[in-house]
């Protein structure tokens, strides 16, 4: 919705400016430490480069594709993490259950790409950009798992967002067709939702739930994401809901459910 009036890179810059300001104020009010050591700075610079690349590709991809297709592709992230963790995180090996989850997830994505109804070459390009963004997101997640023990949560989330802002605005100036084509209530509301509710308030709620209930309980609700993403794309943006998209949704959701199942 916000991309209907804002360039993709400008959108990203505005979103993370809002989120960074909100999280910084909250960190100061709650006296969270944001100080960094020399070694932490280098880790954060690498993390920031992945962050910028991931979201640049994501916004470009969404601009060319549609929300329901992009949502299904975003939800490949846990499957990519499973695969990458096998090679990059000691002791995190593939199992029969994880392999089944991967097969289900990537079968779902195959249905997305097989869907040809109303799909132009721009859609194909957008889907590939979103898929590449999701792969980079998985790399970023695995890297965060390797370094998270020497960081506070606010440091890992806030600094990549803050450092990325000038890059997104520079990209918007250079490559957006129009940085701000128009503004109306729906565009501003969508931007505020992304910056304030999703990227900052959502982060605070997520960390509260992690502390109170734990990651296993929380991750059991991951299957809600592809379902709501596809349905909201259909209901709010009038995107087509074809048989292949239904099948893709079923396979991706099934794969996420299998990931969350306990080892037998």
Secondary structure as UniProt FT lines:
FT   HELIX           2..4
FT   HELIX           8..29
FT   TURN            30..31
FT   HELIX           38..64
FT   HELIX           67..74
FT   TURN            75..76
FT   HELIX           77..88
FT   TURN            90..91
FT   HELIX           96..114
FT   TURN            117..118
FT   HELIX           121..147
FT   HELIX           148..150
FT   HELIX           153..175
FT   HELIX           185..192
FT   HELIX           193..201
FT   HELIX           202..213
FT   HELIX           215..219
FT   TURN            220..222
FT   HELIX           223..237
FT   HELIX           243..260
//
